[in-house]
């Protein structure tokens, strides 16, 4: 029996280098134990700070320093963590912007508010659907 799986356009996760990913996980574990698991999200000026952190670790590696003195872990793994944090926030911000109503949509809905009662019910349904979409997004996000 031959099975079929339509996953041709999905990312090929098996291509991730396991040893490197393991080193990155060690850095994440070190940070989680030192601060907390989600501390990296709570920083002000996050993008600039993680750019600086990644560059410091890369420059240390360029200067032939393999391991970070504080953690005893790879400078490259630390740099990759910083870059992963930057990428994650960039992707989340891009997704948030996609979900925000465009200015013309807001104007359109304001005009609907001034029209008939059936239009008001339509707006209510739209807002409830938007709220449900937001809740589904949050559930999916926190499952991973």
N, C-alpha and C positions, 0 to 999 in steps of 0.2 A: 504494500500500500504506500502510495506517495502522498505526502502532505503538502499543503500550500500555505504559505504565510506571506502576506503582503507587507513586507517591511523594507522594501528596496530603497525607499526615500528616507528611512530613519537613520539617525547617526550610528555609525559602526563603533559602538562603545568598546568592543574588544581591541580596538586599535590603541587605546590608552596604555601608556607604558606602566605596568604594575609596580615596578620598583620605585619609579619616580613618584607615582601617586601615593605610594606608601610613605615616602619621605615627607611629602606635603601633608599627609594625614598626621604624621608625628608632630609637625610644626603646629597644625591646628589643635592637636591635643595639648601641647605645651601651652598655647595661648588660652585655651579653654580652662585649663587648670590654674593658670596665673590670674586670669581676669574672670571671664565667664564665657559660655559658648557663643553668645550673640553680641559680645562686647564690641567686636569689630564694626558692627552696624551703627553704634551709638556715638561715634566720633564726629566732632565738628570738622568741617573742611576735609571730609573723608578722602575725596579724590586726590587732593594735593598731598595729604599726609601719606597715603599709600604709594603715590608716585615717588615721594622722597624716600620712603622706607625701602621700596623695591630697588631704587638706584643705589642706596647705601649698601644693600646686600650684594648687588651686582658688582659695585666698585670694590668691595672687600674681596669678592671672588676673583676679580681681575688682578688684584694685588696678591694673589696666591694664598689667600686665607680661605680655606675650604669650609671650616666650621665656625658658626657663630659662637662667640665666647660665653654668652649668657646661657644659651639653650644646649649647646653642644651639638646642634643640628646643622644641616647643610645651609649655607648662605643662599644657594640657588633655590632650595625648597622654600626658604623664607621669602625670597623675591617672588616666586611663583604664587605663594599665598597672597602676597600684597596685590599682585596682578589679578588673581582670581576675585579678590574682594572688589577691586575696581570694576572688573567686567560684570560681576553680579549686580552691582548697584547701577551701572550703566544700562544693563538690560532691563532691570526693574523700572528704572526711570523712563526708558523708551516705551515700555508696555503701559505705564501709567499715562503717559502723554497720548498714546493711542486710544485709551479708554476715556479720556476727558472729552466732553462735548466741545465741538468747534464753536466759535463765536456765533456763526450764522445759526447753528442749532439752538443756542440759548435765545437769540432774538426771536426765532421762529416759535419756540415754546412760550415766550413771554406774550407773543401775539395771541397764541391759543388760549392763554389764561383769561383773556379779555373777551373771548367768544362764548359760544353756547355751552350749556351744561354737559352735553355729550362730549364736547371737546375736553372739558375738564376731567371727565371720567377716562378719556383716552390718555391724557397726561398722567393721571394717577396710575394707570396700568403701566405706562412707560417707566415711571419712576420705580414702581414695584419690580418690574423686570430688571431694571438697572441695579437695584439693590440686590436682587437674587443673583445676578451675574457677579456682582462684587463678592457676595458671600461664597459663591462657588469658587471664585478665584482664590479667596483666602483659604478655603478648605483644601484646595489642591496644593497651594503653596506650602501650607503647614504639614501636609502629608509627606512631603519630600524632605 
